[in-house]
Amino acid sequence: MRETDDPRGLQRETAKERPRRRGRRIVPRRWSALGASLLGWLIAVGAAACSSPAAPETIGVTEQKLLSCGSNCSSWVFPSAYGSHHLVYVPDHEGDRIPEFGRVGYRKGANGLLSENLPSQGNVTIDNTSWPLAQPFAADPPLSSSTGICNPGAHDHGTAIQAAIDHVATLPANAEGVRGRVSLSRAHYAIWARLRLQSGVVLRGVSEHGGSGGTPPTTLHACGASSSALISASLPVSGSSSSQWDILDEVVPSGSNSVRIGASPADLGVGNVVTITRKSPLQWIRDIGLEHILDPGCSGPLPYCTSEEEEDQCCDQGWQPNTKNLVFQRVVTHVENGDDLGGRRVFFDQPFTNALESKYGAHTLLRHDIPPAKLRNMGVYNLRGVSHPTVRCNSGTPACSGGTAPACDPEDRVICSSGQPTCSGSSSAPTCGHSARMISLDDVEDVWIKEVIATGFSYAVLNLGDFTKQVTAEDVQYLSPLGPIDGTWRYPFVNSGTANLIANSYSSEGRHNFVPGTLSAGPNVFWQCQGENSLNDGGPHQRWATGTLFDGISLTFDPTNPNAPSSSAQLNVRNRYGSGSGHGWTGSSMVVWNSTAAGFRYFNPPTGQNWLIGSVGPAYA
């Protein structure tokens, strides 16, 4: 079933397709007077955050909680009347509660920026005065690959920058695990292959605030036709596991940070890295109503789609068993003594952002004897990236039948000022290619990204992949994207990892702003971020992302823009049914707090709960 742009129609589909669980509801908009940031409370809860008279004797009744907090607070989470540095979390009737989002970002928010107190041998400065530049820095070079900094005969600065990164990675680390930094002076640098970060290395330029006359920051130009990221880091090594324990709890509610396990955990201790997998059997898929997804005009039964190409035909886009498992990678923080029934409770550094229910099969805790290897302790500061479109041919040479040189327009179409685009010596047609992402991180941990600007990138300024942990990105901007306004383009900020914080960041002309990735196992936070000229909705986009806080988000759009659909600048969590390629339910344990949007299509999926608190905009319920 397709979604509809008619909110009343969506209500009818929702009421028919998803039975509500008893006691589950979205917080009504009467809490729109909330004035505090939830993340701010979590970082430093102060007595002034809410007026708190004497605490009641018990904290078990909603009315009593409200009395201890005043009318300006949510009934689901609020500062404790018993102490100014604690929050009270209120579970629903099934025990699920808003997850704890306070331990996100670089080193779980416990430290500031990466250390600048580095040994002198750990600093490598690349001075532009000895480097050939395509243009003086006072003016941006042309974006044309044939005449500007990315012309085929241009100097490749990326080779020397990568050599400097690799050199610093061999130096001894300080107490914070940082080995040194590669400093780029204010200049234009042509990068023909991706730059690969290494553990303990900071890549730093000069910010736009570091010069006079509003000069731009140190600028890296992504040249060539590759769609890879300009800056990347990845070390996908899974580690090894041999010890596991059964989880005895019948239900581990969402928001909990512990499980009860059987047998003696003598070899399970504080600091161990463990994995718990929430399974997705057929019964769960049936319970959420996504066993079969057929497009309008198609009638079943039909075979399941096997590729995206088939999804354009009549096939079943329903979710198949065990393809939507959630993987929680956690660190043990405490192991209790055994109880009278022979079990022990184990506590973790982060909460579960989805309930574990035994009716969907047994769950186990798996200890990694060799923890997964990760690149860590890295930084990217004060850089601008510019993506340059390049005309390319699979075979032959790009040309125009009228004798002129082909070029790429803003939507990545090959154009000619005279004649038609061709590939000389071949029957194939030329296409446009360029770097789609400015920064892409996979399987890394403890990274800080600050004051980064991306211009012209067709997909994202920041893409955080699976098992990317504890990244802080602040003051990051996504500007003037190139490429079609469709499909897999213009997702400015994508977060598929765990315990990541994206703060004080901005996008313009993005399609899906501030997106938790498919099956992301939070907690994650978007804080004080703004999306202008939005070309579609924000929030989780597909396939059961979990545990993201949208705190102080602002989304706006231009209603006169013909490329902006009616859902533009909405902040949504909903069932997208067969949209895209069987997206289905987009998210669970999502929290929107004190945000502003053109609208909210915010629904609770079966087996899950979402919260919409203190936000401004029409709510379609």
Secondary structure as GFF3:
##gff-version 3
##sequence-region A 1 621
A	DSSP	alpha_helix	7	17	.	.	.	ID=ss1
A	DSSP	three_ten_helix	29	31	.	.	.	ID=ss2
A	DSSP	alpha_helix	38	43	.	.	.	ID=ss3
A	DSSP	three_ten_helix	47	49	.	.	.	ID=ss4
A	DSSP	alpha_helix	62	69	.	.	.	ID=ss5
A	DSSP	beta_strand	77	79	.	.	.	ID=ss6
A	DSSP	beta_strand	87	89	.	.	.	ID=ss7
A	DSSP	three_ten_helix	106	109	.	.	.	ID=ss8
A	DSSP	three_ten_helix	120	122	.	.	.	ID=ss9
A	DSSP	beta_strand	123	126	.	.	.	ID=ss10
A	DSSP	three_ten_helix	128	130	.	.	.	ID=ss11
A	DSSP	alpha_helix	158	168	.	.	.	ID=ss12
A	DSSP	beta_strand	180	184	.	.	.	ID=ss13
A	DSSP	beta_strand	188	191	.	.	.	ID=ss14
A	DSSP	beta_strand	195	196	.	.	.	ID=ss15
A	DSSP	beta_strand	201	204	.	.	.	ID=ss16
A	DSSP	three_ten_helix	208	210	.	.	.	ID=ss17
A	DSSP	beta_strand	219	222	.	.	.	ID=ss18
A	DSSP	beta_strand	231	234	.	.	.	ID=ss19
A	DSSP	beta_strand	240	246	.	.	.	ID=ss20
A	DSSP	beta_strand	251	252	.	.	.	ID=ss21
A	DSSP	beta_strand	258	261	.	.	.	ID=ss22
A	DSSP	beta_strand	273	278	.	.	.	ID=ss23
A	DSSP	alpha_helix	282	287	.	.	.	ID=ss24
A	DSSP	three_ten_helix	310	312	.	.	.	ID=ss25
A	DSSP	beta_strand	326	335	.	.	.	ID=ss26
A	DSSP	beta_strand	344	348	.	.	.	ID=ss27
A	DSSP	beta_strand	356	357	.	.	.	ID=ss28
A	DSSP	three_ten_helix	358	360	.	.	.	ID=ss29
A	DSSP	beta_strand	364	370	.	.	.	ID=ss30
A	DSSP	beta_strand	375	387	.	.	.	ID=ss31
A	DSSP	beta_strand	390	392	.	.	.	ID=ss32
A	DSSP	beta_strand	397	400	.	.	.	ID=ss33
A	DSSP	beta_strand	407	408	.	.	.	ID=ss34
A	DSSP	beta_strand	414	415	.	.	.	ID=ss35
A	DSSP	beta_strand	421	424	.	.	.	ID=ss36
A	DSSP	beta_strand	431	433	.	.	.	ID=ss37
A	DSSP	beta_strand	437	442	.	.	.	ID=ss38
A	DSSP	beta_strand	444	455	.	.	.	ID=ss39
A	DSSP	beta_strand	460	464	.	.	.	ID=ss40
A	DSSP	beta_strand	469	479	.	.	.	ID=ss41
A	DSSP	beta_strand	493	495	.	.	.	ID=ss42
A	DSSP	beta_strand	501	503	.	.	.	ID=ss43
A	DSSP	beta_strand	506	508	.	.	.	ID=ss44
A	DSSP	beta_strand	515	516	.	.	.	ID=ss45
A	DSSP	beta_strand	521	527	.	.	.	ID=ss46
A	DSSP	beta_strand	530	532	.	.	.	ID=ss47
A	DSSP	beta_strand	545	551	.	.	.	ID=ss48
A	DSSP	beta_strand	554	555	.	.	.	ID=ss49
A	DSSP	alpha_helix	579	582	.	.	.	ID=ss50
A	DSSP	beta_strand	587	588	.	.	.	ID=ss51
A	DSSP	beta_strand	591	593	.	.	.	ID=ss52
A	DSSP	beta_strand	600	601	.	.	.	ID=ss53
A	DSSP	beta_strand	611	613	.	.	.	ID=ss54
A	DSSP	beta_strand	619	620	.	.	.	ID=ss55
###
